[in-house]
């Protein structure tokens, strides 16, 4: 299982939880209610999940309210990704590439 990093991007007007996966950065705004944005990020994560199981680890130095919110969010997200991966595996919906030696 791969581990990808999540960080918190803070500025004066908003704070975002950033997910870095395979060179792509996905972000969820923590200071505004944008359910469509959250759904879009989750759908992109599901597409990546079909290629192999992964989890996120929060890397942040400032232990503020956003750190605790993000930490809990990532904990729940990792549990959900693990559960969905098992379902994808059970229904043979994974897109994991096999080498010729494995075939």
HELIX and SHEET records of a PDB file:
HELIX    1   1 UNK A   35  UNK A   49  1                                  15    
HELIX    2   2 UNK A   65  UNK A   90  1                                  26    
SHEET    1   A 4 UNK A  24  UNK A  29  0                                        
SHEET    2   A 4 UNK A  15  UNK A  21 -1                                        
SHEET    3   A 4 UNK A   2  UNK A  10 -1                                        
SHEET    4   A 4 UNK A  54  UNK A  58  1                                        
END                                                                             
